[in-house]
Amino acid sequence: MQNKKTTKLYVITGFLGAGKTTLLLKLLEHLKGSRVGIIQNEFGKLGIDGVILKNDDIHMVEINRGSIFCSCLKLSFVSALSEMTQHDFDYLFVESSGLGDPSNVEEILGAVDAVSGKSYDFCGVICLVDAVNFIDQLTDLETVYRQLKHCHLAVITKSDLVNSSKMADLEKKIREINAVCRLTTSIQGKMDYSFLDDDLLLYQWAESEETTNTEEAKPKTLFMEIYDAVDKNQLVKFLNEIIPSVYRIKGFLTINGIGRQQIDVVGTKINFKESVDSGNAQLVFISKIGPAIIKNILSAWNDNVEAEMKLKN
């Protein structure tokens, strides 16, 4: 009897807004014709990136409301990995939450082997480094440091948006944190895919350690349902007031005179993009300041936006 082949498993990390979903979409285009599975981990329960990734040609499982590396969701992650072994995939990509600390990924994969046998060929952790925001993010959370420390391939995204001097500083900082990982760049999700044929585990720098993701350390996440179309200028004023208090804002809503839009706020930059999503209009906020963000959101919305909304935990 022929033995079942093992599935190549990659874990994709990178802080909020680094471009994980964009890169994954381009990777799926490159692998068209292969059997691909995705485990997609959103910190917010709305699974916004899951809407973007939905495709009849791939099998996807979403794990929301926390990090898959945290004890609060680790069993769900092991269960999802075990369930995925029932499919004859060529590749399985795990897109972790931007707040995920993958320091313990090898321990988790060991648990999967114990449950399901040697079903995966672990090929490495790919960390996306945001060329525009990484240096500032590094001072915000240890998670950003850990993601880079425990990767085998670092991909500098948005490299076209910074000058050569900033790129040199960024590469120097990367090497201070991880001296051996393979290093490449990506523009709008496109990159060199030769890593798929290489042994990335040769570029291991750090040993497995306990993750910093805990139930107690989990940032406050809020969800806004919006019941009317919104004026774009009013929305931008609202977002600019909230930006200093959040790690990330994203979602879908309808803009007056424009139509359905995908909203993505990273750092101080607000991005609007046409969207075919037709679900409820919703925004997700990941707070830097804990529950105090509630008062800030309500006040800024009431001062700037006329549309009706409801804020939920």
N, C-alpha and C positions, 0 to 999 in steps of 0.2 A: 504493500500500500504506500502511495506517495505521501510524504510528510507535507503538512500544510506549511506554506512559506511564511516567513516572518515579515511583518510590516515595518517599514522604515518610519521611525518616530522622531519628529522634531518639535521642540518647544520654542515658541516665539514670545519673547518678553520685550519690554521697553515701556517707559513711563507714558502716562496719559498724553495722547496727542502726537506720539512719535511717528505714527503712520503704519501701525501693525496691520490693520484691516486693508488699507490700500496696497501694501506690499503683498499680503496674502492673496488678494484678487489677481494681481499680476502673476504671482507664482502659480495660481490655478490655471491661468491662461497658458503659461509655459508647459504645464503638465497635462494639457488637454489630451484625453485618450487614456490617461492613467486612472486607476480607481483610487479616489482620494476621500479620506474622512477628516472631519474637523471637530475638535472639542473647543468651543468658544466660551470664554469666561468673562462675563460682564460684571462689573462691580454693582451696577444698578440693575434692578429687577426687570427693567423694560426690555433688555436685550436689543438695544438699538443697532449695534453692529451686526447682530444676527439677521436683522431685516435686510441689510446691505449684502450680506454674504449668501442669502438663500439662493439655491441653484438646484435644478432638478438632477444635475449630473453628480452632485456630491451628497454625502450623508453627514449631517451636522447634529451635534448635541450641544445644547446651551446649559451652562451652569452659572447661575446668577446670584446676586446678593452677597458677595464676598470674594475672597481669593481662594483658588483651588489649593494653594499651599498652606492655608490656615487649617488648624484642627477642626474648625467649624464646618469646613467643606471637603476635607481630605478624603473622607469616606465616599462622598459623592463623586469625587474625581477618580478614585480607585474603581468604583462601581462603573463609571462611564468608560474608563479604559478597558475594563473587563468585558463590558457589553460590546465594545467596538471590535473585540477579537473575533466575534461571530461573523464579521464581514471580511471578505477576501481583499483587503485594501493593499495597494502598492505603497501608499504613503498615508500617515496620519499626522496632521499638524494640530498642535495644542496652542491656541492663541490665549495667553494668560491676560488677566486684568492688568491695566497699567499700574496698579498698586500692588501687584503680585511680587513676592520675594521668593525666587526659585531655589534658594539655598539648599532645600531638602528634597529636590526633585528625584535624586537617585534613590532615596529612602522610599519614596512613593512608588517608583517603578519596581523596586524590590518587592513591595507588597502586592503589586499586580502580578508579578512572576509567581509569587506564592499561591495566588488565587487561580490564575489562568495558565500557568506554565510559561515557557519562554516564547511569547507570541510577538514581542516587539524587538526590533533591532534599534536601540536608542542611538540616534545619530548626532545628537548634540542640542545645545541651547543657543538660539540666535537672539541677540539683544539689539534692538533698534535704539540708536542714539540720536536724539533730535539736535541737529547742528545749531539751530537757532536758540533753543531754550535749555539745553542740557546743563550748562555750567550753573545757571540760576537754580535749576531743579535739584542739582546735587546738594545745595545748601538747605533744601526744604525737607527732604526725607532720606533716611538711610536706605530705603527701598531702591532708589535710583543707583546708589553705589553697589548694592548687593546684586542687582540685575546684571551689571557690567562685570563685576567680580566673578560671577558664576557662569559666564557665557563662554562658548567656544568660537563663535563668530560674532563680531560686532559690525553692525551696518549703520553707517552714518547717513541718516535721512536728511532731506532738505538741503543737501550739500550745495545746491545751486543758489541758495539764498544767503550765503555768507562768503566773505572774501578769503583770499589765500592765507592771510595772517591769522584770521580766526580759526580756519581749518587747522593750521599748524598748532595753535594753542590747544585746540580740541583733541587732536591726536596725541599731543604730549600728555594731556590730562588722562586720556584713556589708558595710555601705557603706564601711568602711575598707579592705576587701579588694577589693570590686568595686563601683565607684561607679555603674554604669549598668545592671546586669542588672535584668530585670523581677522583682518580688518579690511573692509571694503566700503563703498558708498552706494547710495540709491537716490534717484531723482524720480519723484512722482510714482514710487513703487517699483520702478524698473531697476534691475541690478544684474550682476554677473551670477549666473546660476550654476557655475562649475562646482560650487560647494556640494551639490547633490551627488557628485561622483567622487568626492574626497572623504577622507576619514577625519572629521572635525574633532573627534575625541583625542587626537594627537595634540590639540591645542588647549588641553585642560590646564587651568591655573590654580583653582581653589578646590579644596576638599569639601565634601558635603558638611553642612552645619545646620543648626536649628534656625528655622525661618523667623523673621521678625513679624510675620503676619499672625496676629492673635485677635480674638474676639474683642478684647479690651482696646486694642490699638486701631480698630477699624474706623476710618473717617465717617462722619455723618453724611448720609446720602438722602437727598430730597427729590421728589418727583412733582412736577407741575403739569396739570391738565389744563389746556387752553380751549375755551369754547367758541371763540370768535376769531376771525381773521385779524391780524395785527398790523399796525402801521410800522413800516421798517425803521423810520427815524426814531419813533418812540421806543421800539425794541432795542435799538443800538444804545440809546441813552440808558435804558434799564441795565443792559448787559455791562456797560462800562462802569456803572456804579457797583455791580456785584463782583466783577473780575478780581479785585484785590482780596476777596474773601474765599475764593474757590480754587481748587486744583483744575477743575474741568467743568464745562457746560456743553451739552450736546442734545440734539433731539430733532423733531420734525414739527413744522407748523405751517400755516398758510399766511402769506404776506399779501396785504391789500395791493391789488393791481399787478401782482407778480405771479402769485400762485404758490403751489406747494414747494417748500424749501427744507433742505437739511441744514441745520445750524451746528457749527462746531467751533468752540472757543478754546484755544490753547494759548497759554501765557496771556498776552494782551491783544492777540490777533483774533478777530471775529470773521469766520468764513461762512458764506452762504453758497449753497449749491442746489440746483434744480433737483427735485426728488420725485420719483414715481410712487413713493409710499402713500397709501390712502387710509391709513389707520388713524387713531385718535391723535390730535395735536398734543405733543408732550415734550417737556424738557427735563433733563436730569442734571442735578447740581451735586458735585462732590466737594464738601466743605473743608476749608483749611482751619476754620475757627469753631468747629463743633456745632452744637444746637443753636448757637448765637446767630447762625446764618439765617434762621427762620425770620427773625425780626427784620434783618437787612433786606431779604427778598420781598417780604410783604410791603415794607416801606417804599423801596425803590419802585416796585410795580405800581403801587397806588399813586406815586408821584409822577410817573412817566407814561404809563400805558392805560388806555381806556378799555381794552378788551377784558372780558370776564375770565377768571382762572380759579383753580383750586389747588392748594398745596398739600402734598401728602408725604408721610414717612415711607 
